């Protein structure tokens, strides 16, 4: 059963003060990517480690006095210590919108540990990004400083009084001086700032720095509730350069080819799937890879040859899987415009029996043809690592913002999040837990918001159907309540274990029922899009998530335990596909008919499990039927097997009174 997908087209980024009828976007008070980097541990099960084909020995490119575009970011979250003296800024690929080159330094309301600065309502000095000492001694008086800046991006735009400033350091006076500033940036595009460095600053100890001021005003929060106040006021810095050139116009020319966007994951809709489901997910594999880059050369309308190389690696096994090499002559009609190419390239990501997880990587390198130079090579490489363990993930693991259900304060509202589960034609699996990343609010106020876990079947229309956790008729109050755990060590997710393992035989919705007032502030990823799988229910029926919410993915994941039934022999699937079980729903006797090419004289046995995986009936089938009158009303899994060997057929059975 496939989940119905409804495409939306309205894209809006909301500030923390906007209230929607059913859902709201909130910005973060805790950067789990920084915490993940701080707490990072190596995967002990890897047989070998793939070494990046770029050794991280960064040197300033020829022609530059200083240059950094933050594109060397892979696992790091801090500015490179070769060039920068502090760690406040967050280096990332996911917060900006339309990078100049892949990777920026983001200044916001959080410190180097991913914790919020502003504990009061006043405008507060926040991040600082300071260069190491740079020698300008002996240069002519024509030295220029340049950078690109964007306010907001995929995060919160700075408000009217929030500011970004640039300061230069004078070694003569030992003081910092403001040379540029801006406030309340309303646009969502990068623009270039070019400043001439006055000769008074020339020394062997010149430095510059970016600083921002942010605010979290309780008056902007819905109902004065601090759980609505989270990270805000994003400034993204890219392409920082100092050059000794004749004019400011020359700062606009950088003979460079650069990658501008991350690679997509191997499977449609998912950044991760349970490793045990990998072999059944191949039909959902992307058969192409998209690579997006810019050509930034002096002449408009000049053709630039771009040569692209893709590699795929099985990190666990230490094997390179395949290579793709291609190229095109690109028309450079507009410098800095995106060029996207789709390559016929995909990794098989093969499942290995007995292996408990998989670790894979795709990488792409671009270069220009011999007829052009390429000033900077740091930004010519991009990769994506995919680790498959025991969960499905629509999200990429990084939250740009948070998701809440204010409406009536969120009380008694239900949130459902859909997942297509692979391999259910061949086996059933047990759902054992739900992982959720909760973004923190100011003063950790959302940690008091109460909720209960829920799981629904996906019905024939792909919408949330029957509740299977808790089961209909069970006392909801007997199940535990939970509260957001916002500081979760290595990866920011909290694994909430279900009270009972649930046997899953098809697509599902996972979710929750909110019990108390406030915003849960679930992590929300803008760099993947499962917007069409989100449903809200305020008690009047399921509704699609508001079209006003920017498309993205909730950071909620279903966790699976183990297969509970033997897989059908895949060589004999057609032989067992034509089996009839009727009536269904059934009250007393269920009939079993094996159609051609087998015959009904074949001896068969039947085992029936409840939805918690407990066997309730196991019998030899006589006269092609089995008596289930002793069972209580509900949903069951019936397993039919030939006694002469072969495969197993699993079928959902509904018992009625």
C-alpha positions in Angstrom: 0.0 0.0 0.0 1.5 3.3 -1.0 1.0 6.5 0.9 -0.9 9.1 -1.2 1.3 12.1 -2.1 -0.1 15.5 -2.5 2.2 18.1 -4.0 2.2 21.6 -2.6 3.7 24.7 -4.1 3.5 27.6 -1.6 6.9 28.3 0.0 7.1 30.7 2.9 9.6 31.0 5.8 7.9 32.1 9.0 9.4 34.1 11.9 9.0 32.9 15.5 6.2 35.3 16.1 3.8 34.1 13.4 0.9 31.9 14.5 -0.8 29.5 12.1 -4.1 27.7 12.6 -2.6 24.2 13.0 1.1 24.3 12.5 4.0 26.6 13.0 7.7 26.8 12.2 10.1 27.7 15.1 13.8 28.3 15.0 16.3 26.4 17.1 17.8 27.0 20.5 20.2 24.1 20.3 22.5 23.2 17.4 22.8 19.4 17.5 25.2 19.3 14.6 27.7 21.2 16.8 27.0 18.9 19.7 27.4 15.9 17.4 30.8 17.2 16.3 31.9 17.8 19.9 30.8 14.3 21.0 31.8 12.5 17.8 33.0 8.9 18.1 34.4 6.7 15.4 32.4 3.8 14.1 34.3 0.8 15.5 32.8 -1.6 13.0 34.4 -0.1 9.9 36.8 -2.4 8.2 38.5 0.5 6.5 38.2 4.3 6.3 37.9 6.1 3.0 40.4 8.9 2.7 39.3 12.1 1.2 41.0 12.7 -2.1 41.7 16.2 -1.0 44.3 16.4 1.8 43.3 19.2 4.1 46.4 21.3 3.8 44.8 24.6 2.9 46.9 27.4 1.5 45.8 30.8 0.1 45.3 30.6 -3.7 47.7 32.6 -5.9 46.6 36.2 -6.3 44.9 36.4 -2.9 46.2 37.9 0.3 43.3 36.1 2.1 40.6 33.7 0.8 38.0 31.4 2.4 34.7 30.2 1.0 34.1 27.5 3.7 33.6 24.8 1.0 36.2 22.5 2.7 33.5 21.7 5.2 32.8 17.9 5.5 32.5 16.8 9.1 33.8 20.0 10.7 31.4 22.6 12.1 34.0 25.3 13.1 35.9 27.8 10.8 39.3 26.5 9.8 41.9 27.3 12.4 44.5 28.1 9.7 42.5 31.3 8.9 40.3 32.0 11.8 40.9 32.8 15.5 37.5 31.8 17.1 34.8 29.2 16.8 31.5 31.1 17.3 30.4 30.8 13.7 28.8 27.6 12.4 30.2 26.2 9.1 27.5 24.4 7.2 25.9 23.6 3.8 22.3 23.6 4.9 21.3 26.9 6.5 21.8 29.2 3.5 19.6 29.4 0.4 21.4 29.4 -2.9 25.1 29.3 -1.7 27.7 31.1 -3.8 29.8 28.0 -3.3 28.9 25.0 -1.2 29.4 26.0 2.5 29.1 29.2 4.5 29.9 30.5 8.0 26.6 31.3 9.8 26.4 33.9 12.6 23.2 33.6 14.7 22.0 33.6 18.3 24.1 30.5 19.4 27.6 30.2 20.8 30.3 27.7 19.7 28.7 24.9 21.8 25.3 25.3 20.0 23.7 27.0 23.0 21.6 30.2 22.8 23.1 33.5 23.9 20.0 35.6 24.6 18.5 34.8 28.0 16.7 38.1 28.1 14.8 40.3 25.8 17.6 42.8 25.0 19.7 43.1 21.9 22.7 40.9 22.7 26.2 40.7 21.3 26.4 37.2 19.7 28.8 35.5 17.3 32.2 36.7 16.3 34.2 35.5 13.3 37.8 36.9 13.6 40.6 36.4 11.1 44.1 35.4 12.1 46.8 38.1 11.6 47.4 39.0 8.0 50.5 40.9 6.7 49.7 43.9 4.5 53.2 45.3 5.0 54.8 46.8 1.9 51.7 46.7 -0.3 50.5 49.5 -2.5 47.5 51.5 -1.3 45.1 49.5 -3.6 44.0 46.6 -1.4 40.3 45.5 -1.3 38.3 43.4 1.1 35.2 41.5 -0.1 32.6 39.1 1.0 29.1 37.8 0.2 26.3 38.0 2.8 22.8 36.6 3.1 20.3 37.3 5.8 17.9 34.5 6.8 18.4 31.9 4.1 16.5 28.8 5.2 16.4 30.1 8.7 15.1 33.2 10.5 15.7 36.6 9.0 17.2 39.2 11.2 14.6 41.6 12.6 14.7 45.4 12.3 17.1 46.1 15.2 19.4 43.0 14.6 22.7 43.9 13.0 25.8 42.6 11.3 29.0 44.6 11.5 32.5 44.4 10.0 35.4 45.7 11.9 39.1 46.2 11.0 41.9 46.1 13.6 44.5 48.9 13.8 47.8 47.7 15.3 48.8 51.4 15.7 46.0 52.1 18.2 45.3 48.6 19.3 41.6 49.1 18.6 38.8 47.8 16.4 36.9 50.1 14.1 33.5 49.7 12.4 33.9 49.9 8.6 30.5 48.5 7.5 27.2 47.4 9.0 23.7 46.5 8.1 20.4 46.0 10.1 17.2 44.1 9.6 18.1 42.4 6.3 14.8 41.7 4.4 16.0 40.1 1.2 16.9 36.4 0.9 19.6 36.6 -1.7 23.4 36.9 -1.3 24.9 40.3 -2.2 28.6 41.2 -2.4 30.2 43.9 -0.2 33.5 45.4 -1.4 35.5 47.6 0.9 38.8 49.4 0.2 41.3 48.9 3.1 42.7 52.2 4.2 46.5 52.4 4.2 46.3 53.3 7.9 45.5 49.6 8.6 48.6 48.3 6.7 50.8 46.3 9.1 52.0 42.8 9.6 49.2 42.3 12.1 46.1 43.3 10.2 42.9 41.5 11.2 39.2 41.8 10.4 36.1 40.4 12.1 32.4 39.9 11.6 30.0 40.4 14.6 26.3 40.2 14.9 23.7 41.3 17.5 20.6 39.2 18.0 17.4 39.4 20.1 14.8 37.0 21.5 11.9 39.2 22.7 9.3 37.5 24.8 6.8 39.9 23.4 7.2 38.2 20.0 6.2 34.8 21.5 2.6 33.5 21.2 0.9 34.1 24.6 4.2 35.0 26.2 5.2 31.4 26.2 9.0 31.0 26.1 8.7 27.6 24.3 8.0 29.7 21.2 11.4 31.5 21.4 14.3 29.7 19.7 17.3 30.5 17.6 17.0 33.4 15.2 18.7 36.2 13.2 20.8 34.2 10.7 23.6 35.9 8.8 25.5 33.7 6.2 29.0 34.7 5.1 30.6 33.3 2.0 33.5 34.0 -0.4 35.7 36.2 1.9 38.7 37.6 0.0 41.5 40.2 0.2 43.3 41.1 -2.9 45.9 43.7 -4.1 44.1 44.9 -7.2 43.7 48.2 -9.2 40.0 48.6 -8.7 36.9 47.3 -6.8 35.6 46.0 -10.1 38.3 43.3 -10.1 36.9 41.9 -6.9 33.9 40.8 -8.9 36.0 38.6 -11.1 37.2 35.2 -9.8 38.1 32.7 -12.5 36.6 29.8 -10.7 34.3 26.8 -11.1 32.5 25.8 -7.9 30.0 23.3 -6.6 26.9 25.0 -5.1 24.6 22.3 -3.7 24.9 19.0 -1.8 24.3 15.6 -3.5 21.0 13.8 -3.1 20.7 10.5 -1.2 20.7 7.2 -3.0 17.0 6.4 -2.3 14.0 8.5 -3.1 12.4 10.1 -0.1 14.9 8.6 2.4 18.3 9.5 3.7 18.4 6.3 5.6 16.6 3.0 5.8 17.0 -0.1 8.0 19.9 -2.1 6.6 17.8 -5.3 6.7 15.3 -3.7 4.3 18.0 -2.6 1.8 17.6 -5.4 -0.7 13.9 -4.6 -1.0 14.4 -0.9 -1.5 16.2 -1.1 -4.9 13.0 -0.2 -6.8 13.0 3.1 -5.0 16.6 3.9 -5.9 17.5 7.1 -7.8 19.0 6.1 -11.1 20.6 9.5 -11.6 22.7 11.9 -9.5 22.3 15.7 -9.8 25.3 17.9 -9.5 24.8 21.7 -9.3 27.7 24.1 -9.9 28.5 27.7 -10.9 30.9 29.1 -13.4 32.3 32.4 -12.2 34.5 33.7 -15.1 35.3 37.1 -16.4 33.4 37.0 -19.7 29.7 36.6 -20.0 28.5 34.2 -22.8 31.9 32.4 -22.7 31.7 28.6 -22.9 33.3 26.7 -20.1 34.1 23.0 -20.3 33.1 21.2 -17.0 34.3 17.7 -16.5 32.5 15.6 -13.9 33.7 12.5 -12.1 31.5 10.4 -9.7 32.7 7.7 -7.4 30.8 5.4 -5.0 32.3 3.7 -2.0 31.3 0.9 0.3 33.0 2.2 3.3 32.2 -0.9 5.5 34.0 -3.1 3.0 36.5 -0.6 1.8 35.6 -1.0 -1.8 35.1 1.5 -4.6 31.9 0.5 -6.4 31.9 2.4 -9.7 33.1 5.5 -11.5 31.3 7.8 -13.9 33.1 10.4 -16.1 31.3 13.0 -18.2 31.5 16.6 -19.3 29.8 19.5 -21.2 30.5 22.8 -22.6 28.5 25.2 -20.5 27.1 28.5 -21.7 28.0 31.2 -19.2 25.1 33.5 -20.0 24.9 34.8 -16.4 27.8 34.4 -14.0 26.8 32.9 -10.7 23.7 31.3 -12.1 23.2 27.6 -11.3 23.9 24.8 -13.7 22.5 21.4 -12.8 23.3 18.2 -14.6 21.7 14.8 -14.0 24.1 11.9 -14.5 23.1 8.3 -15.2 24.9 7.1 -12.1 23.8 5.2 -9.0 25.3 2.8 -6.6 23.8 -0.6 -6.0 24.3 -0.4 -2.2 24.1 -4.2 -2.0 22.8 -6.0 1.1 25.1 -8.6 2.7 23.5 -11.3 4.8 24.8 -11.3 8.4 25.9 -7.7 8.3 24.1 -5.5 10.7 24.6 -2.1 9.1 25.9 -0.5 6.0 28.1 2.6 5.4 28.3 4.0 1.9 29.5 7.2 0.2 29.0 9.0 -3.1 31.4 11.7 -4.2 31.7 14.0 -7.2 34.7 16.1 -8.4 34.4 18.7 -11.1 37.2 20.5 -13.1 37.5 22.8 -16.1 39.0 21.9 -19.4 42.5 22.8 -20.3 41.5 26.0 -22.0 40.6 27.7 -18.7 42.3 28.2 -15.3 40.6 27.3 -12.0 41.7 29.6 -9.2 40.3 27.7 -6.2 40.0 23.9 -6.1 38.6 23.5 -2.6 35.1 24.0 -3.9 35.3 21.4 -6.7 34.4 18.4 -4.5 31.2 17.2 -2.8 30.2 14.0 -1.1 27.3 12.4 0.8 27.7 9.6 3.4 24.8 7.3 4.0 24.7 5.0 7.0 21.9 2.4 7.2 21.2 0.9 10.6 17.7 0.2 12.0 15.5 3.2 11.1 13.9 5.1 8.2 14.8 8.8 7.9 13.2 11.3 5.6 15.5 14.0 7.1 19.2 14.6 6.5 20.0 14.8 10.2 20.2 18.6 10.4 17.4 20.8 11.6 17.1 24.3 10.1 14.1 25.1 12.2 11.4 23.6 14.4 7.8 22.4 13.9 5.0 23.0 16.3 1.2 22.7 16.6 0.0 25.8 18.4 -3.6 26.3 17.2 -5.3 25.8 20.6 -2.0 25.6 22.3 -1.4 22.2 20.8 -3.6 20.5 23.4 -5.1 17.1 22.2 -3.8 17.7 18.7 -2.4 14.6 16.8 0.5 14.6 14.4 1.1 11.7 12.0 4.1 11.2 9.7 4.0 8.7 6.9 6.6 6.1 5.9 6.6 3.5 3.0 8.0 0.3 4.4 10.0 -1.8 2.0 10.0 -5.6 1.8 6.5 -6.2 3.4 5.7 -8.6 0.5 8.4 -10.9 1.8 8.5 -10.5 5.6 7.0 -8.6 8.5 9.1 -6.6 10.9 8.7 -5.2 14.4 8.4 -1.5 15.2 10.2 -1.1 18.5 10.8 2.6 19.0 10.3 6.1 17.6 13.3 8.5 17.4 12.5 12.3 17.6 14.8 15.3 17.6 13.3 18.1 19.7 14.9 21.6 19.3 15.3 23.5 22.5 13.4 26.7 23.3 14.6 29.6 25.4 15.3 28.5 29.0 14.4 24.9 27.9 10.7 25.8 28.3 9.5 23.2 25.7 10.8 20.4 28.0 7.6 20.6 30.0 5.2 19.9 27.0 3.6 16.5 27.5 2.8 14.0 24.7 2.0 10.3 24.0 3.3 8.2 21.1 1.0 6.8 18.4 1.2 4.6 15.3 -1.4 4.2 12.6 -1.8 1.9 9.6 -1.8 3.6 6.2 -5.2 3.0 4.7 -6.2 2.3 1.0 -6.1 6.0 0.3 -2.6 6.4 1.8 -4.0 8.4 4.8 -3.7 7.5 8.6 -6.0 4.6 9.1 -6.6 2.3 12.1 -4.7 3.1 15.3 -2.3 0.2 16.1 -0.4 1.8 19.0 -2.2 1.8 21.3 -4.7 -0.7 19.9 -8.4 0.4 19.6 -10.1 -0.3 22.9 -6.9 -0.1 25.0 -6.8 2.6 27.7 -4.7 5.4 26.3 -4.1 6.7 29.8 -2.3 3.4 30.7 0.4 4.2 28.2 3.2 6.5 29.4 3.5 10.2 28.7 6.8 11.7 27.5 8.5 15.1 27.4 10.9 16.5 24.9 14.5 15.6 25.7 16.4 18.4 24.0 20.1 17.5 24.9 20.9 14.1 23.5 24.6 13.8 23.1 26.0 12.3 19.9 23.3 13.0 17.4 20.5 14.9 19.0 17.8 12.3 18.6 16.0 10.7 21.6 14.9 7.1 21.1 11.5 6.6 22.7 11.0 2.8 23.2 7.4 1.5 22.6 5.8 -0.3 25.5 5.0 -3.2 23.1 6.7 -4.2 19.9 4.3 -3.9 17.0 4.3 -6.3 14.0 4.3 -4.2 10.8 3.0 -5.6 7.6 2.6 -2.5 5.5 3.1 1.3 5.3 2.6 3.2 8.5 2.2 6.7 10.1 4.1 7.4 13.3 3.3 10.3 15.5 2.1 11.7 18.7 -0.8 13.1 20.7 0.1 16.4 22.5 -1.4 16.5 26.0 -0.4 19.9 27.4 -0.1 23.5 26.3 3.0 24.7 24.4 5.1 23.9 21.3 7.0 20.7 21.1 9.4 22.2 18.6 10.2 19.1 16.6 13.3 19.4 14.4 12.4 20.4 10.8 14.8 19.8 7.9 14.5 22.2 4.9 17.0 20.2 2.8 14.8 17.2 2.2 11.1 17.3 1.4 8.6 14.9 3.0 6.0 17.7 3.5 3.4 15.5 1.7 3.6 12.8 4.4 2.7 15.1 7.3 -0.9 15.1 8.7 -2.5 17.0 11.6 -5.7 16.1 13.4 -7.4 18.5 15.9 -10.3 16.2 16.5 -12.2 16.8 13.3 -10.3 14.6 10.9 -6.9 14.4 9.3 -5.6 17.4 7.3 -2.6 18.0 5.2 0.1 20.2 6.7 -0.5 23.9 5.9 0.6 24.9 2.4 2.1 28.0 4.0 4.8 25.9 5.7 8.0 25.7 3.8 8.4 22.1 2.4 10.7 20.0 4.5 11.0 16.9 6.7 10.2 16.3 10.4 13.0 14.8 12.3 11.0 11.7 13.4 12.1 8.2 12.6 10.5 4.7 13.0 12.9 2.2 14.5 12.7 -1.5 13.6 13.8 -4.5 15.6 13.9 -7.8 13.7 12.0 -9.8 11.1 9.4 -12.0 12.7 8.6 -14.3 9.8 10.7 -16.2 7.3 11.0 -14.5 4.0 9.2 -16.1 1.0 11.7 -17.8 -1.3 12.0 -15.1 -3.9 12.5 -17.6 -6.7 9.0 -19.0 -5.9 7.1 -15.7 -5.4 4.8 -16.3 -8.4 4.0 -19.8 -7.2 2.6 -18.5 -3.9 1.2 -15.2 -5.0 -2.2 -16.6 -6.0 -3.6 -17.6 -2.6 -7.1 -16.7 -1.5 -8.1 -16.1 2.1 -11.8 -15.4 2.7 -14.0 -14.1 4.1 -12.0 -11.1 5.4 -13.2 -9.6 7.8 -14.2 -12.9 9.3 -16.2 -14.0 12.4 -15.7 -17.8 12.8 -14.1 -19.8 10.0 -11.5 -18.5 7.5 -11.1 -20.4 4.2 -7.8 -20.9 2.5 -7.5 -21.7 -1.2 -4.3 -22.3 -3.1 -5.0 -21.6 -6.8 -3.2 -22.9 -9.9 -0.4 -23.9 -10.6 -0.6 -25.7 -7.2 -3.7 -27.6 -6.1 -5.8 -27.7 -3.0 -4.7 -31.2 -2.0 -1.4 -29.6 -0.8 -1.0 -30.0 2.9 -0.8 -26.6 4.6 -0.4 -25.2 8.1 -1.5 -21.9 9.5 -0.1 -19.7 12.3 -1.9 -16.6 13.5 -0.1 -13.8 15.4 -1.6 -10.8 17.1 -0.2 -7.3 16.4 2.3 -7.6 19.2 3.9 -10.7 17.6 2.4 -13.2 20.0 1.3 -16.5 18.4 -2.4 -17.2 19.2 -3.2 -20.1 16.9 -1.0 -22.8 15.2 -2.8 -25.6 13.4 -2.7 -28.0 10.5 -5.4 -26.8 8.1 -8.2 -29.4 7.6 -10.7 -29.0 4.8 -9.1 -25.8 3.7 -10.4 -23.8 6.7 -9.5 -22.9 10.2 -11.7 -21.9 13.2 -10.8 -18.5 14.7 -14.0 -18.0 16.8 -11.9 -18.1 20.0 -10.0 -14.9 19.0 -11.0 -11.5 20.2 -12.1 -8.8 17.8 -9.0 -7.1 16.2 -6.3 -7.2 13.6 -4.1 -10.3 13.2 -1.3 -11.7 10.9 -2.1 -15.1 9.3 0.9 -17.1 8.1 0.3 -19.9 5.7 3.0 -22.5 4.8 3.1 -25.6 2.7 4.2 -28.6 4.7 6.1 -30.0 1.7 8.5 -27.0 1.8 8.7 -23.7 -0.1 7.7 -20.3 1.0 5.5 -18.6 3.5 2.5 -16.4 2.7 1.5 -13.6 5.2 -1.9 -12.0 5.2 -3.6 -9.4 7.4 -6.7 -10.8 8.9 -9.5 -8.8 10.6 -11.6 -10.6 13.2 -15.1 -9.3 13.9 -17.8 -10.3 16.4 
